[in-house]
Each structure stands twice: as structure tokens, then as C-alpha cells.
């Protein structure tokens, strides 16, 4: 190996940890933004997100020049987190039904955060449609796998479609952020409990 090749190889090894650090920092920023969106909605001030993430507002604007960029990135990040959580919950959970219930809780958190997306993207209908298609492509198969495992274990009645369940959960979440007397999470928990076969 020539001297220049050794230097290039060393530069590549140095670049990889930096890229990994940058990816982790960006993911931490997206997690912080999601937490603020759940608490305060997608119109929350950028300074609140920066404070939650422990960074300056300039850092956020460097990664996400517009609010729409940030919101779309948060949703894609949450979709990926939900998609990856399904198999992990099945592996670690005490039962498939328990894994399904925990996954649906994560899905509800995502839906609550999703409020306001349409308004932010009203001038970008194609962007909204692409994000919705990505959402369905990534999450419906995960929900189907969880439902299949719970049905195969005999814990729930068979025959429920993943899209049907997700749509029902979504409908229960409508208005959850505008009416303090309405607890969508409690009703969704009752729905999931009701899927169990009677003893």
C-alpha cells in the first residue's frame, strides 16, 4: 500500500466515527423535536426544541432550514422507530398481545405528534402524499406481523386486518389534542384489551 493509500484509509476511518456521531446527534435532535411536538404541537418555538435537545437554535436551522423540513424529518424518524420497534417488542415482550399493545402505544404517540402536518405541508401536496405512502409501506406490515403473532398464539381473535386496526386507532386519536377531557390513549388501550379472546 502506498503512502497516499494509507493516508486515504486513515482519513476514511476518521470520517466514519464523525459520520456516526453526526447521525446520533441528528437523531437526538429529532427525538427532542418529537417530544416537544407531542407536548406543544408542531408550531412550538424552535427555541423550545433547541432547549430540549441541549443545542443552539442555529444547530437546528443548519440541519433543517425550514419548519417543514424539521417536521417531515421528525415524522420519518418516528416512522422508522415504530417500524424497528415491532420485531424488537415481539422478541422481548412477555406475549405477542403485550408486544402489540406496546407497539400501538408508540403508534398513538406518533399520531398525536402528526397533528398539524397537513397544515404545514398545505403548499406541498406531493410531499404530504409521499410521506403518507411511506407511512403505510413501513408500518402496515409491522402491525400485520404483530397481529399475526398474537392470533397464532391464541391471544386474540384472528381475521383483523392491520390497516383496519391502524385506521380505527387513528380515528380514536382525532381531537385528542383539542379536548382536555378526551383521553385517546385510554380508549385505544380499551380497544386493544378488547381484542383478547375471552378466557
C-alpha positions as CSV (number, residue, x, y, z in Angstrom):
1,X,0.0,0.0,0.0
2,X,1.4,3.4,-1.0
3,X,1.7,6.3,1.4
4,X,-1.2,8.1,-0.2
5,X,-3.4,5.0,0.0
6,X,-2.5,4.7,3.8
7,X,-3.4,8.3,4.3
8,X,-6.7,7.9,2.4
9,X,-7.5,4.8,4.5
10,X,-6.8,6.6,7.7
11,X,-8.9,9.6,6.6
12,X,-11.8,7.2,5.9
13,X,-11.5,5.6,9.4
14,X,-11.5,9.1,10.9
15,X,-14.5,10.2,8.8
16,X,-16.6,7.1,9.8
17,X,-16.8,7.9,13.5
18,X,-17.5,11.5,12.7
19,X,-20.4,10.5,10.4
20,X,-21.7,8.2,13.2
21,X,-21.5,10.9,15.8
22,X,-23.3,13.3,13.4
23,X,-26.1,10.8,12.8
24,X,-26.5,10.2,16.5
25,X,-26.6,13.9,17.2
26,X,-29.2,14.4,14.5
27,X,-31.3,11.5,15.9
28,X,-31.1,13.0,19.4
29,X,-32.3,16.3,17.9
30,X,-35.2,14.6,16.2
31,X,-36.2,12.8,19.4
32,X,-36.2,16.2,21.2
33,X,-38.3,17.8,18.5
34,X,-40.8,14.9,18.6
35,X,-41.1,15.3,22.4
36,X,-41.8,19.0,22.1
37,X,-44.3,18.4,19.3
38,X,-46.2,15.9,21.5
39,X,-46.3,18.4,24.3
40,X,-46.9,21.6,22.4
41,X,-47.8,20.8,18.8
42,X,-45.8,21.3,15.6
43,X,-45.9,25.1,15.9
44,X,-43.8,25.0,19.1
45,X,-41.0,27.6,19.0
46,X,-37.7,26.3,17.7
47,X,-36.0,27.6,20.9
48,X,-38.1,25.1,22.9
49,X,-36.8,22.3,20.7
50,X,-33.2,23.6,21.0
51,X,-33.5,23.7,24.8
52,X,-34.9,20.1,24.9
53,X,-32.0,18.9,22.6
54,X,-29.4,21.0,24.5
55,X,-28.2,22.8,21.4
56,X,-28.5,26.3,20.0
57,X,-31.2,27.2,17.5
58,X,-28.5,27.7,14.8
59,X,-27.8,24.0,15.0
60,X,-31.4,23.2,14.3
61,X,-31.5,25.6,11.3
62,X,-28.2,24.2,10.0
63,X,-29.8,20.7,9.8
64,X,-33.4,21.8,8.9
65,X,-33.6,25.2,7.2
66,X,-37.4,25.4,7.4
67,X,-40.0,24.2,9.9
68,X,-41.5,21.9,7.2
69,X,-38.0,20.2,6.8
70,X,-37.9,19.6,10.5
71,X,-41.4,18.3,10.8
72,X,-41.0,15.9,7.9
73,X,-37.7,14.6,9.3
74,X,-39.4,14.1,12.7
75,X,-42.2,12.1,11.1
76,X,-39.9,10.0,9.0
77,X,-37.7,9.4,12.1
78,X,-40.7,8.3,14.1
79,X,-42.0,6.0,11.4
80,X,-38.6,4.3,11.3
81,X,-38.6,4.0,15.1
82,X,-42.1,2.4,15.0
83,X,-41.1,0.1,12.2
84,X,-38.0,-1.1,14.0
85,X,-39.8,-1.4,17.4
86,X,-42.3,-4.1,16.2
87,X,-39.9,-7.0,15.8
88,X,-37.9,-5.9,18.9
89,X,-41.0,-5.9,21.0
90,X,-42.1,-9.3,19.7
91,X,-38.7,-10.7,20.7
92,X,-38.5,-9.1,24.1
93,X,-42.2,-8.9,25.2
94,X,-43.8,-11.4,27.5
95,X,-46.5,-12.2,25.0
96,X,-47.4,-11.2,21.4
97,X,-50.5,-9.4,22.7
98,X,-48.4,-7.4,25.1
99,X,-46.0,-6.5,22.3
100,X,-48.9,-5.4,20.1
101,X,-50.2,-3.2,22.9
102,X,-46.9,-1.6,23.5
103,X,-46.4,-1.0,19.7
104,X,-49.9,0.6,19.5
105,X,-48.9,2.9,22.3
106,X,-45.9,4.0,20.2
107,X,-48.2,4.4,17.2
108,X,-50.6,6.6,19.2
109,X,-47.7,8.8,20.3
110,X,-46.8,9.2,16.6
111,X,-50.3,10.1,15.6
112,X,-50.5,12.7,18.3
113,X,-47.3,14.2,17.0
114,X,-48.6,14.0,13.5
115,X,-51.3,16.7,14.2
116,X,-50.7,19.8,12.2
117,X,-48.7,18.1,9.4
118,X,-51.3,18.8,6.8
119,X,-51.4,22.5,7.6
120,X,-47.6,22.8,7.5
121,X,-47.4,21.0,4.1
122,X,-50.5,22.6,2.6
123,X,-48.4,24.1,-0.2
124,X,-46.6,20.7,-0.8
125,X,-49.4,18.2,-1.5
126,X,-47.0,15.9,-3.3
127,X,-44.7,15.9,-0.2
128,X,-47.6,15.0,2.1
129,X,-48.8,12.2,-0.2
130,X,-45.2,10.8,-0.4
131,X,-44.9,10.8,3.4
132,X,-48.3,9.1,3.8
133,X,-47.4,6.4,1.3
134,X,-44.1,5.9,3.2
135,X,-46.0,5.7,6.5
136,X,-48.3,2.9,5.1
137,X,-45.5,1.0,3.4
138,X,-43.4,0.9,6.6
139,X,-46.0,0.4,9.3
140,X,-48.8,-1.7,7.9
141,X,-46.6,-4.8,7.5
142,X,-45.2,-4.3,11.1
143,X,-48.7,-4.2,12.5
144,X,-49.7,-7.2,10.4
145,X,-46.8,-9.2,11.8
146,X,-47.8,-8.3,15.4
147,X,-51.5,-9.2,14.8
148,X,-50.5,-12.4,13.2
149,X,-48.3,-13.4,16.1
150,X,-51.0,-12.6,18.7
151,X,-53.6,-14.5,16.7
152,X,-51.2,-17.5,16.2
153,X,-50.6,-17.6,20.0
154,X,-54.4,-17.8,20.5
155,X,-54.5,-14.5,22.5
156,X,-56.7,-12.6,20.0
157,X,-59.4,-13.4,17.5
158,X,-58.0,-14.0,14.0
159,X,-59.1,-12.0,11.0
160,X,-58.4,-8.4,11.9
161,X,-56.6,-6.5,9.2
162,X,-53.6,-4.3,10.1
163,X,-54.8,-1.3,8.1
164,X,-58.3,-1.6,9.7
165,X,-56.8,-1.6,13.2
166,X,-54.5,1.3,12.4
167,X,-57.3,3.3,10.9
168,X,-59.5,2.7,13.9
169,X,-56.8,3.8,16.3
170,X,-56.2,6.9,14.2
171,X,-59.9,7.7,14.4
172,X,-59.8,7.4,18.1
173,X,-56.9,9.9,18.2
174,X,-58.8,12.7,16.3
175,X,-59.4,15.6,18.6
176,X,-57.2,14.3,21.4
177,X,-55.1,17.5,21.4
178,X,-58.0,19.9,21.4
179,X,-60.2,18.5,24.2
180,X,-58.6,18.0,27.6
181,X,-61.5,15.8,28.7
182,X,-60.8,13.3,26.0
183,X,-58.2,10.6,26.7
184,X,-57.5,8.9,23.4
185,X,-54.8,6.7,24.9
186,X,-57.2,5.2,27.4
187,X,-59.8,4.4,24.7
188,X,-57.1,2.8,22.5
189,X,-55.9,0.7,25.4
190,X,-59.5,-0.5,25.9
191,X,-59.7,-1.3,22.2
192,X,-56.5,-3.4,22.3
193,X,-57.7,-5.1,25.5
194,X,-60.9,-5.9,23.7
195,X,-59.1,-7.9,21.0
196,X,-58.3,-10.6,23.5
197,X,-60.2,-13.9,23.3
198,X,-62.4,-14.4,26.3
199,X,-60.9,-16.9,28.8
